[in-house]
Amino acid sequence: HFDRLDGKSSSTREHSVRVPSKFVVPSGHEHGWPPDLWEYPLGAKCMAVRQKKLYVKNRPHRVRLLEDIGFRWSGNAKLGWLDVVQAAAIYSQMHGRVLNVPFNFVIPAPPLDAESNPQCVDSWPWPERLWGLKLGQRLKDVRLKGAYLKGSDAHVRKAQLDNLGFVWHPKRGRRKRYIVEDKDDTMDLDNRICTVSDKVSDTV
């Protein structure tokens, strides 16, 4: 399948290729994939390329082809951690350097009526690429399953969480609904202020 990349890749990388390890190309013309690729285990193949140099060992031309389409050699786990730690840092800063996230907390997008208030949209603390991230569940997996804390970077990642005030053993019992804790329901982050409507709290 590398032959299909030749002549189609671009030297300008505008996107990153992030394929889940369990992804299999779906069948059916409605999905837009060529029939000869249906049921192809693309995720497993990409993982083998990273870990075992499948298809690319001693073939620098193929490496360049993958890099031209934005292939990520570091793997999805590392990229996922970067999203989690960035979201955790923002949450920690908003909550007095304490990282105790309710398990059902999801990174919110700006409220629907924020379009009429450009200042609010511009000062929204959560980057768009993090909207919808299940931060609470991700950090729960860190506590209970050791997610992201395996391998040579484990001690570095644990130190990052410690520096953000991560609560490794939260108190059991009913958790309060997520709210913005600043006075008058106002976020103040990096000297940018955005008044948050009740709709934001209701989404989390």
N, C-alpha and C positions, 0 to 999 in steps of 0.2 A: 504493500500500500504506500510505500515511500515514493514510488514513481509518480503518484498523483500530486505530490507536493512540489516536484521539480517544475519550475516555471510558473508556479502559482503563488509562491511565498513572496512576501514583501520585506524589504530591508527596514521598513518603518514599522515598528511594533506598537500598535495602538491598543492591543488587548493582551490579556494573559490567558493561556490555556490551562484551565483547572478542571480536570476530569475526575469525578469520584471513583475510587478504586473498584466499586461494585457496578459501575455503569456498563450497561450492555446496549448496543445500538438497537433501537426499537424497530419492529417490523411494521410495514404498512406505508403506502405512498403518502398518507396524510402527514407523516412525520418529516418528510423531506429528505430522507436518507436514500442513497442508491440501493437497489435491491441486493447487490452483491455484498453489501456491508451489513445487512440485517442480521441480528443476533451476534454480531461481532463483539467480543469482550474487550472493548476499548479501554475501560478503566484498568483492568488487570494488565493489559499490554503496556499501558503508560507507566504503571508501577514497576513492571519488569524492566522497562527502559531505564528508569531512574536507578533501581537497585542492582540490576544485573547487566546493564549496558546492552540489553537485547536490541538487536538490529543496528546498533550504532558503534559497537566495539571496533576500533581500528578503522572507522569510517567517518572521518571528520566532515565530509560533505553532508552526511545525514544529520550530524549534530547541528550544523549551520542551518539546515532546512527547518529543524524543530525550533531553533532559537528565533528564526525569522518569523514564525507564526506565534511566538510568545510562549513556547513551552517552558514550564517551570521545573527546573531540575531539583529544587529543594523539596518538592512534594507538598501535598495539600495540608498535611498536619502542621508544618511550620507556618504556612500562610494563615491557617486557621488560628494559630496561636497569636499571630500579630494582630488580627482583628480583635481577639478576646482581650489582649493586654491593653490595646488602645482604648477599647470601650471601658475596661476596668479602671484605667487611669482617669478617664473623664468622670465616671461615676464616683470614684474616690474623691476627686477634687470638689465635686458638687456636694459631698456629704462629709465634709470636715476630715478628709484623709482617713475615712473608715470605709472599708470595702466589705459590706455585709448585705449582699444583694438577695432580695426575695427570689425563690426558685422559679417563679412564674414571670419574672420581669423580662420584658422584651424591649429592645431599643426602639423608642418611638420616633415617628416622623413628625414634622411640624403639624400643628392642628390645621384642619381644612380651611379655616377662616384666616390663616396667617398670610395668604396670598395678598390680602388687602393691607398688610402691614409689612412692607419690605424689610424694615429694620429688624423685625422679629425673625424673618426667614434668614437674613444674613447673620444674625447672632445666635441661631440655633446651635447648641453645643455639639450635637451628634452629626458627624459626617454622613452624607447620603449613603455611602456604601455600607454603613453599619445599621441602617434602618432595618428592623425586622430580626436582628440578631438576638437569639435567645440567650442573653448573657447569664441570667439566673440559672438556667439549666446547664450551661457550659461550666460555670463555676461549681455547681453541685457535683458535676462529674469529676471535677478536679479533686474535691474533697473525698468522695466516696469511691471513685475508681482510679484515682491517680492520673486522670486524663492530662495529656500534655507534659507529664512529669516523668517521662521515661527517656532514656538515652543520655547522651553526653551533655545536653543542655538542661537537664532536669534541675540541677542546683542553681543555675542562673535564673530559670523561670520561677523557682520557688522564692528566690531572693527578690525578684520583681514584685511578686504578690505581697511578700512581707513588707516591702517598702511602700506599697499602696494601702497598707492597713488591712490586709485580707484576714477575715475572721475564719480560722480553720475549724473551730468548734462552736458554732452559733448556739445560742440558748434555744431550747426546744419550747414550743408553744405557739400560740397564734401570732402571726406576723402582722404588723400594721400595713395598710395599703400604701403603696409607693406615693410619696408626695415630694414636692420641692420644698425644702426645709427653710429656705430663706424667707425673710419677712415679706408679707403681702404677696406670697406665691410668686416671687420674682427670682429668676436666675441671674446671677452675676458671675460670668466666667470670662477671664482675661479682659476685664473692664468692658465687656459687652453685655448689655442688659436686654432681656427679652421677657415680657410678661406672659406667663403661660396660663392658658385657659384651663378650665376644669376638664375639658375634653381630653387633654393629655393624660391627666391622672387616670381617667376612666379607661384609657387604652392599655394600661399596665396593671 
